[in-house]
Amino acid sequence: MGKAARLFNGNGDQTLIARITPSQDQREFLQAQWNALAEHLKKKLYENYGYPISTWLQGSYKYGTLIRPVHLGEEYDVDVGVYFQWDGNEEIEPTAKQLRDWTQQELHGYKKMYADVRRIEDPAKERCSRAVFERQFHIDTPVYHLNADTDKRRLACLSDKWEDSDPKEIYKWFKEAVGENERDQLRRLVRYFKAWAALSFEEIQDSRPSSILLTVLATDAYNDLWLRRLWDSLEDDEALIAVIKIVHDRLFENKTVPNPVDSDENLNRISDEAWDGFLPRLQALRDIAERAQEATDEAAAALVWSEAFSFLMPLPEADEVEVVDENTGRAVMQLPEIDIEVHSRNPKELIARYRNEVPSVTKNCDLTFTIINPHIVPEYASVEWTVRNDGDEASENSDLGHRKLGARLLTANEHTAYAGRHSMDCVVRLHGQVYAVRRVPVSVINIPLPTRTPARPAYTKLRSFLRRR
């Protein structure tokens, strides 16, 4: 069993897969919106231009690998293909640009009818139009010609070019790549890869691998494990470690990733210059996976995985993680003690002070977290402050947290925005090795109530063993 399997896809209150997967309410909202837009386009485009119109959901939503936006302000991406149908014997047929212009025009018409549409991006993109909706999502509408005689499809580009493209064939390949009983795990592995990419390439988007590239890489690697999976079922973290190693070896040997249904197409469209930004991050991911594999317990493994998944990765349900030298059994360092000052905003004044937890605080307050025994923090240590948000409000806004780090960063400032039980995790590292962790629970309430300090509940202390290297 994997050391952190429970935190990836277990029965705990917090799992990695739950934190990166849209909620049922979010999925139902997305489905209702794309269904309504698809029906509108089918009806209006047929009425105005006379060609039979069909639509087909594609992309991550279709594959079952959609992840929620991991940064505040990002959006869900849903793809709905629009197909104009005619046979190959037409004497006069519309151009690729005409199809794109017709579709763009109907999207503008749709916006006038529905308040949920914030804007239609204009000009459109080369390979699709985009409608941006409320609640942090957009729908891309690539446009195709469907040949009724041959059942072949070609993509209409805004530059008036046609591209051979058949999203149905590669989806069929993905669906048939593994058996039904293993498909759910494969989908989770793809989501883990996509979450890593969303976090790791935030500042170098040109180096970020595409969703379809990660899907194909993960699927091919998962298939390479068929014999191992035949003899032994793999937990998610075990499978992810194995898949990361296979993908790393493959891409360091050859960056080309052929489309599995069209070997002439290379799905890796990262430029040679941007590739130099991708490879070091892939190498770092492999290093993280190998160290997580060597971890001695759940807490140690989770802290290693948090280097890749940051605030998305849950930590064990404990307020403290004490790192212990496995040879001596002694704590590597004393745990940090953290004071929290709570300030109101209007007027600005100190309203409460706590130690190692915030039992109750209202929204719209400022919090200052300070390590009050700084002498325990080694001179060259880095201190990470990671906010992990939980609850319906944070989920609805796809604001699951963030992280700040710096050399002996002894203070961090935050504010309260969402009701729920959140946490501020303080991690002390030296030369990449975790030395101590203090979790500060923060309970944010909706209703302004007198701040009271209840009896401090008993907490669990996890001792994580440090393996000397």
Steps between C-alpha positions, in 0.01 A plus 500: 500500500624849417607715793262786409229299323231610745576867431486450122172313472389371837209543737636795695343843526760635257651324198702628209252370243208669679684832518575508127171355368197725435214454743172342394336843497776643283479209254121537474533873437760444227283233338191721498692787342668307222177316419313830464771652279521188281123496442502869411781462247343194336168677456621844387781388270266260318228761468735766366729297272315177417771249589420215743673583828613266774706556814730274697645556844875450499809574706551435872129504587436224246797297619398531865831667588384859561663669799383810678698824455783491752561876517252776580386663175560196279211333317363158419553410134220316318524413128195456278570417136261641237464290182368632167399200290513465123629236262810524287319571174389855568583728206515802729587454863561753778856588591655427836484869592132521408417221743698676772335837431151347504565330832656812654196703397260253661702505820452877518128443449498245783666748737216749448250236613672357809624698799739219602724583202750768599662550161589347164871529435555711191698445289457126519794264540658326201343161575189588702264770624452555872199595713588603857236433766437591861623262769853472361471305178506538124385290205725465196323417175729352235319478165523205260383385160353150522500314169175306496632246247833409660433593865824702494546826689718803445550798728420851375770753590446875516784549251277321246697177517370148553675260737446126506368439848270237646454531878264201502773257394744591777218493758411152379866401539505633859177324592627168368857536634423321827219290636197656663614396848827692464373803311413696813853470636646609166273805504619587849865468391435742213343744747805479727728579207282793395495641855881477515527680165259775608714572806847447355469707182296794627776747416629331182185415308692433176660198670173362637398169341154486342218296644495255208881455521479410870204271433684303233824483701320375812294248301800356317696474826208339682476242223869424543414390853253236382703205630556659840130591521410143403676357804436773752252785530676834536393780731482841336828628641681180400357519148586869472862438605536226238336710226716805579815290459385360164400844368829649618708233328298531181522878465865525595575255219268649238268801527277387213160363608307367199124524492392139567247515213716702260871427525583795273379747763727592792290588804799664672479857376734647762771695317867407533561816703207435735605134529797617706250625755297179497773239552638627834148500646438148377831395654396664827170311491684171463726588792192576711339169399810302594532671837131442570553133417780483758302679772453304820148610586193687377601838639845487342358390163232771504757771573712382207199492266407852613811622316323404177139568596543787749172601670306240301669215687329421830709435808409243766241609754745627762603833644867406525749294307812434701793386287706240679848370420451128435840419653456681832121530532539866593318793344711676239382840623255651744157574353426862410255679726276734302312803628209631295378858526150571369425855382168642386511708185250775568613634735850352498558362849628192679203288608659169603826313543540120488772236524526220239131515399218742423187343650258759362533806279261685270551585135685811388762492774878523465716230659870526582680170567836528679749238620571614856797268561712599199818376663398142412497572126841420347683793345469385140161331530205591281158545652190419297158638591229305315131590515269204440140615461204269549123538486232577242581869458868443424406213269245711312765765436770241421721667759654197669805676636843640429854485632768749601858407581828667576822476699402513869165651407376532858176692431212461255194720446162372382134599503176311552267472200314167513305323771641160591778328691823587325863459597827687487785250481846615600779276365867548587748353252877494491675401176166363377449275805192557717599575860163587660139573416240693695138505380291795616125427466296809412120485541326778308132563571235694307327669791685759710517346847696591811841341469544245773777256566359154580695233679779390269412163346739211514699464182707231340874529463653308210863403525657486158837328480787672326714274285854626475630509145 
